[in-house]
């Protein structure tokens, strides 16, 4: 099937990896909900923030495809999965490199444009700083000369970009200030999103190593990778417990601990199927489910806390 025979909407959805927008939705929503706990919430500002950040996320995914294709990581990968190996639109010739560059340029420029509007209307220095930081981390995730993912810094970039940058940015747009509560909230959600990348990099490990893409998964020893996942996921749940008990998070967030039942299964899947890309697919899906349900329960906990406060006041 040639690119002319493929519907453009399908190509767009595949090129920007639309399903992974779930990694943007919850941090932005949680930042806005933290502000709503304080009685500060504007639906239009929330929608604009989510739209702007989503466009930058689309730019990240399209740019990542371009540079992984140029640098060889996607071209040498012979075991792509629905969760790893890129969108494959360049490898399969469905979109030209020029077309992908145009796509990520439009996404970035439009997203930054929305960021500029929010900066001029809600607080220039903080918002433009976070917008530019988000662009920097996303573009140079794979783009030369920094190539953060190729230097073992991609995981840190994802944590910072999808954790503190998104949550604090979304919160500031609503509240026009920063708080310890918003910063604390960004930590567990940032780690959970970083772990999506961490787990999804495992099937790509031999191909990334061959292409010189020295991700954290490539750098770590085989036996350390499952232990690393277990340690980081434990940190997520410990931070939720501590934050809920000392008042930095709503007490109802403790309900999210129910999703811990999936964590040992993810760690076990990593151990048992480490060298089998396709057998890892259920493991990658399970962690994505763990993230989604944990973030959803935390979000609903904020909503419940807001409702209870309104009833008591």
Secondary structure, 3 states (H helix, E strand, C coil): CCHHHCCHHHHHHHHCCHHHHHHHHHHHHHHHHHHHCCCCCCHHHHHHHHHHHHHHHHHHHHHHHHHHHHHCHHHHCCCCECCECCCCCCCCCCCCHHHHHHHHHHHHHHHHHHHHHHHHHHCHHHHHHHHHHHHHHHHCCCCCCCCHHHHCCHHHHHHHHHHHHHHHHHHHHHHCCCCHHHHHHHHHHHHHHHHHHHHHCCCCHHHHHHHCCCCHHHHCCHHHHHHHHHHHHHHHHHHHHHHHHHCCCCHHHHHHHHHHHHHHHHHHHHHHCCCCCCCCHHHHHHHHHHHHHHHHHHHHHHHHHHHHHHHHC
